[in-house]
Amino acid sequence: MQIDMSQRVGACASQALRVVIWVGVIAGIGPALSAPVIQQISGALNHKGAITISGTSFGSKATAAPLVWDDATGGDISDKWDGAWPKLVPGYNTNYYRPMRGINPPHSHDTRYIAGAHATTAGAYSGEIVTFFKNIPLQPFPFYIYASWYQRVDNRWTFGGDQNLKTFAYSNCCSPYEMPNNWYTAYGPPHPASTTDEAQWLINDDGASLGNPDQNGHNAWWESGVNPMAGKWSKVEIAVKVTNRTDGYVNVRENGRPVINYAGATDRYPGNKRTIGIGGYARMYGFTGNWRYFDDAYVDTTLSRVVLADKPVLSQATIIEVQIPSSWSDGLITATVNLGKFAQGQTAYLFVVDSSGTPNVTGLAVTAGGSVATPDAPSAISVH
């Protein structure tokens, strides 16, 4: 039994390695020597419980914990972020809030969220911009950013103008919009113009870092997105290769679906500090009902991470929940469980993603609130 099982695992690992090498080559990151392999997990997957993941080729992560993890359980938003706007309008400032205005958190494991309103016309600090951001030292090129968060807007949003709604910013320090030295993602004008209108993703530079068109000849407009005014939360993930050369990228996924795949330079700005911001400017400021909501915000300066997903192949997943590592070595990771949208008893798949952005080829099946589920044997191989 042990010999046959070892042969089976070895055969699968060999096939998986060949796939990862091929994917790495076509992605332009060079051939991967090996993808992460998860061999065992200990600890029950209860929300905020502790698990230990053992395996191989996890790589190194200088600081195990992310730069920021914010599930709105802290005392004040300034404890985790370097800034949050608006900040001068009591009752509308960006901070932690319990459910209000008929808006519940994106899942049952959270009891609060981050929110702020475009309530006045008195400037960036007072409602033109709803954002929270982190300042970082500029690292040697290339370096990487991974961020993810849930987002939506209020059910009673007032529409008008060109509907400009920005979602993420990368900027010279120390605010999200140190124009002209910044770029951003957004839902592009003039959509969405109603709760039933289609949204479209946009990436744009207020200066000259991003190529337009990019290295693939693509201009600023990208794929359709989830209408944030349509009454539903969406999960956004962004991966950035930060460099002044043309081999950089900005990849954005919404609910697991690719919506931006920019290729080109991402940082040709002056200075030695940068700002990473979630949220941003909205054209329709000056309306007290124009609230924006965020939750489970995760920001890090590496692609290395641990996630739970709803599909055994990560690129096919539509639910992706980051886990919060507390220690990390090439063969052992400890993490705090974040079930997110996964319910007790639901099957999920565990992935370790290394610093090149490569995950284990097939997720390890686990049960939320339970232990590891034994994977089925491949149909072409019998186990005796």
JOQUIDA-V797341 format. One line per field, one symbol per residue. ss: DSSP state (2 for helix, 1 for strand, 0 for the rest). Layout:
ss = ???
This chain:
ss = 022222222222222222222222222000000000111111001000011111110000000000011100000022200011100000000011110100100000000111111000000222001111111110000011111111111000000000001111111100000000011111100000000000111111100000000000000011111000000001111111110000001111110011111110000000001111111111000000001111111111000011111000022200011101111100011111000000000011111110000010000111110001000000000000
